Amino acid sequence: MILKALIGIYTALLFFGVPGAFPQEAPPNVPSKETKSTDKPVILGDQILFYLATEAEGRTLAKRAEEVSERIKKIADSTRFKLDSIRTSDFNEPLTFIVTGNEILMGVLDFDAVSKGKSRQQLAAEYSQVIRTAIEKYRKDRSLKQLIYGLLYTFIATIVLIAILILMGKFKHKIDQRIEERFKGWKKGLQIQSVEIVRAEKINELLKGGLKGIRLILFLVFLYIYLQLVLGFFPLTRPIADQVFGYVLSPLTTIGNGFIKHIPNLLFIAILVLLVSYILKAMKIFFLGIEKERVTIHGFYPEWAKSTYRILSFLVIAFSVVIAFPYIPGSDSLAFKGVSVFVGVLFSLGAQSAVSNIIAGFALTYRRAFRVGDRVRIADFSGDVLETRLQVTTLRTVKNEEIIVPNSMILNSHVINYSAKARENGLILHTAVTIGYDTPWRQVHAMLLMAAHKTPGLLDEPEPFVLQKSLDDFYVTYELNVYTDKPEKMAVFYSELHQNILDVFNEYGVQIMSPNYVADRAESAIVAKEHWYAPPAKPPGEV
């Protein structure tokens, strides 16, 4: 009697709450135009039982699905309701109820059956069977036995995870040892011909860093699998496991779909990159031939080849980037455009000195101010040119010091190139001595020329010469000029030349009048020949 009363109330609510529940002009199996078509799921735990497609009792479709889900969950949580008590009832003709004991789970309308393409009774029987099966599984998953199984499986999964982490630690130790042994005696890094691209210790660091990254990825993968399994062992945490899986799967799916969507654009970019790489290779071979003087172009110097290749390769790459830009995934998005503008502003503000150095580097190259190997003086720096780059020039001094000079500074300073003319007529080295008026100038000339001829490495042609620079108060200033084609040995030549001048003047008893003097000394300031090798000096040939 109680059940019949409840069914009667439910029917009344439907009659008064749903417009058109009992239509008079339309057939009873035709849904109203006002019925919504968006299906809403009926859920028990983490299971979707079925979908509802029509409203009832004046409630929205979502509200109806929610209330049905709550009633089914209430029955599933109460063990006093038996599964075989769930049945259908056609107490009122427009409705078929699914009931258990004195509880109504839901009512099936003609509109529900029409949307599924079945009769109302068939759909109600199908729903009741689905509900019985779902409740049976729901109770089984939450039984004490299943809880014990879940704890046991969690324990096993934890043991397996710990074992995997221990094995990963042992493999890490062994791999690190192998890397250390492999690179312990390896002094040379990655080389192309004689140019070292990557040093050996840097390769060692890169390998260790790569292995560390792989271990981290493996750890995260195993941890994710462990969490997925453990959360899935228990019904209460199973939805969380599904959410975690969704969090990982959703980005991967998005990336995969985006990749598939942009495959034509990516193929275009790949073909463009391949074409540009072949163009750059052909250009490099051509300009390398000019640099090695295997290819000659009238008016184009070999030292221009590398800089010209850099300029043209930059233009080719810039042009290809302009072509490829519309095909880059996401290039039309506002975020991409914003980042591009931001990077452009940063580059324009922070790269002014770099750009000025690059422009200065090209200007110096085409001015032919110097080339690699030349002995030069730039402002206060003197040394041999080791390398010329786009932004800086590297010098090595006679003290074996390495100096990095910005190209913009070189462009704004005076540059003395000792090697430019030394390759043609020889570089003139000069040094001055001051001799008293009591010494014949012809004798001084002869002694200076004698000292020049005794100095190895100096050129005999053109011949050395002497200039009388000035007639001072107490002495005459003589300048000795000699030629050399090896300006990189200037310091050595000057040292040996000064030694020979001292020997010759001492040998002929001529006093060098530097520093200045105001009166003649009682004895001439010369060194007798027998004292030239006073201890601890030793004559040539003695050990």
ABEGO torsion letter per residue (X at the ends): XAAAAAAAAAAAAAAAABBGABBAABBAABBBAABBABBBBBBBEABBABBBABBBGGBBAAAAAAAAAAAAAAAAABAABBAAABBBBAABAABBBBBBEABBABBBBAAAAAAAGBBAAAAAAAAAAAAAAAAAAAAAAABAAAAAAAAAAAAAAAAAAAAAAAAAAAAAAAAAAAAAAAAAABABBBBBEABBABBAAAAAAAAAAAAAAAAAAAAAAAAAAAAAAAAAABAAAAAAAAAAAAAAAAAAAAAAAAAAAAAAAAAAAAAAAAAAAAAAAAAAAAAAAAAAGABBBBGBBAAAAAAAAAAAAAAAAAAAAAAAAAABBGAABAAAAAAAAAAAAAAAAAAAAAAAAAAAAAAAAAAGABBBGBBBBBEABBEBBABBBAABBBBBBAAGBBBBBBAAAAAABBBBBAAAAAAAAEBBBBBBBBBBAABBAAAAAAAAAAAAAABBGBBAOBBBBBBBABBBAABBBBBBBBBBABAAAAAAAAAAAAAAAAAAAAAAGBBBAOBBBABBBABBBBBBAAAAABOABBBBGBX
